[in-house]
Amino acid sequence: MDAIKGSDVNVPDAVFAWMLDGKGGVKPLADNDIIDKDHPCWLHLNYTNPESAQWLATTPLLPNAIRDALAGESLRPRVTRMGEGTLITLRCINGSTDERPDQLVAMRLYMDERLIVSTRQRKVLALDDVVNDLNEGTGPTDGGSWLVDICDSLTDHASEFIEELHDKIIDLEDNLLDQQVPPRGHLALLRKQLIVMRRYMTPQRDVYSRLASERFSWMSDDHRRRMQDISDRLGRGLDEIDACIARTAVMTDEISQLMQESLSRRSYTMSLMAMVFLPSTFLTGLFGVNLGGIPGGEWHFGFSLFCMLLVAVIGGVTWWLHRSKWL
C-alpha cells in the first residue's frame, strides 16, 4: 500500500492525531510525516465536530461504504472487511457520572496496516487506559497490538461493570433473606442493565472471535491468540450475566411471595380482629336501638355492667381463638 502524507490526515478539530513510534509511544502527527505500515497513524475524531465530519465525507483515504458507518450509522458490534481495510464497531461502558453505565457508548474504527481512524460522539473511557500507556511509552507498537489493547481495555471495563452488578445482586439476596424488599424499580433497573449488556456483549464476543480467526496482514499469531483470550474472557462474563438474569427472576418470585405473605398476614389479622369484636358489635347495636324496654335503661349501674359484659365477651372470644390456635 502507498504511503500517506501527514497533511492528508490533518484534521484541525480531531480529538488527537498521533503516529505510533514502534516502541510503545506516540508523537503528534506533522504535515511532513510519512505514514506507512512501519509508522501507522491513529486519528481519533468526534464525528459531530464540523471539520471532522467534513473530512470523513470527503477524504479519499476511506472507502465510500465506510464513511456513513464512521459518521454514526453503525450501532451494533460487528466487523466487516473492506478490501485491504476493516470496519469494526464496538460498544463500551459509559463512564460519564451523569448517565447510567448501561447506556453503552459506540466506538467505530476503520483500520488497515497504515491508518487507524476511530470515531465517537461521547467519550470512550476505555481509551484512556491505552492513551496513558502510549504517553508513558508502554503502549502498543503497531496496528495489531493497538487493536488488541483496545479490545482488552473494553473487556476490562465491561467485566468490572458486570462484577458490580453481581455484587448488587448478592446484596439484594442478603436483604431478601432478612425480609427486606428493595425499593420499587430497583430490581427492574438491575435486570434491564443485565439484558442490555447481554444484547451488545454477545455480538461483541463474536467480533473478537472473528478477529482472532481472520488472517489480517496487520495481526500476528500472538495478536490472534490474545484476541481469542479476550473473547473467552468476555464469554465468561456473558455466562455470569445469564446467571445473574436467572437470579433476578428468582428474586422477583421471592419478592412476590413475600408481598403475598405480608398481604395474607394483614388480611388474617383484620379477620381475627373482626371476629373478636363481632359479638360486642352485635350487643352494642342491639342495646342501641331507640325503643322502650331496654334492660337496665333506668338503672344507675346499667352502663357499667354492660361495659363489663362487653369486656367479658371480648375476652371469652379471644380465649377461644387462642385455644383453637387461631391466634
C-alpha positions, 0 to 999 in steps of 0.5 A: 500500500502507498504511503500517506502524507501527514497533511492528508490526515490533518484534521484541525478539530480531531480529538488527537492525531498521533503516529505510533513510534514502534516502541510503545509511544506516540508523537503528534502527527506533522504535515511532513510525516510519512505514514506507512505500515512501519509508522501507522497513524491513529486519528481519533475524531468526534464525528459531530465536530464540523471539520471532522465530519467534513473530512470523513465525507470527503477524504479519499483515504476511506472507502465510500461504504465506510464513511456513513458507518464512521459518521454514526450509522453503525450501532451494533458490534460487528466487523466487516472487511473492506478490501485491504481495510476493516470496519469494526464497531464496538460498544463500551461502558459509559463512564460519564457520572451523569448517565447510567453505565448501561447506556453503552457508548459506540466506538467505530474504527476503520483500520488497515496496516497504515491508518487507524481512524476511530470515531465517537460522539461521547467519550470512550473511557476505555481509551484512556487506559491505552492513551496513558500507556502510549504517553508513558511509552508502554503502549502498543507498537503497531496496528495489531497490538493497538487493536488488541489493547483496545479490545482488552481495555473494553473487556476490562471495563465491561467485566468490572461493570458486570462484577458490580452488578453481581455484587448488587445482586448478592446484596439484594439476596442478603436483604431478601433473606432478612425480609427486606424488599428493595425499593420499587424499580430497583430490581427492574433497573438491575435486570434491564442493565443485565439484558442490555449488556447481554444484547451488545456483549454477545455480538461483541464476543463474536467480533473478537472471535472473528478477529482472532480467526481472520488472517489480517496482514496487520495481526500476528499469531500472538495478536490472534491468540490474545484476541481469542483470550479476550473473547473467552474472557468476555464469554465468561462474563456473558455466562455470569450475566445469564446467571445473574438474569436467572437470579433476578427472576428468582428474586422477583418470585421471592419478592412476590411471595413475600408481598403475598405473605405480608398481604395474607398476614394483614388480611388474617389479622383484620379477620381475627380482629373482626371476629373478636369484636363481632359479638360486642358489635352485635350487643352494642347495636342491639342495646342501641336501638331507640325503643322502650324496654331496654334492660337496665335503661333506668338503672344507675349501674346499667352502663357499667355492667354492660361495659363489663359484659362487653369486656367479658365477651371480648375476652371469652372470644379471644380465649377461644381463638387462642385455644383453637390456635387461631391466634 
